[in-house]
Amino acid sequence: MEPERRRFLEAVEARGLYWTHGGRFYHLLAHAGKQRAVAALTALYRRWNPAIRTAGLGDSANDAPLLAAVDVPILLLKPGGEYDPAVLEMLPAVRRSPLPGPRGWNASVEALLAGYL
C-alpha cells in the first residue's frame, strides 16, 4: 500500500471510523456497516409493506454482510471471470450474475424486475 493511502486510512481510523476495500474502491464506514444499515432500512420499509422483498448485489468479500442481510443476494462475476471465493464460502446459496461488472448488475436487476429471481 502506498504511504499516502496508508496515512489517509490511519487518519480515518484515528477519527473513529473504519474502512473496507472492495474490488476497486475503499469504503469508509461509521458505526453501522452495510448489514446493519440494510437491516434498518428494511425494517422501515416493512412498516409500510410487510411483504416487501430486498435484493443486494456485490462482487467482493466486503459485500458479504450486505448480501447476508437481504432476501435475494446476488454475487456479481468479477471482470476476470470468477466469483469471489470468500463470498461463495460465506453464502453458498447466493445467486450469481451471468456477466461481470455493470453488465452483470444490469442483467441481474432486469431478471429481478421480470420476476426471474
Buried (B, 14 or more C-beta within 10 A) or exposed (E): EEEEEEEBBEEBEEEEEBEBEBBEEEBEBEEEBBBBBBBEEBEEEEEEEEEEEBBBBBBBBBBBBBBBBBEBBBBBBBEEEEBBEEBBEBBEEBBBBEEBBEEBBEBBBEBBEEEEB
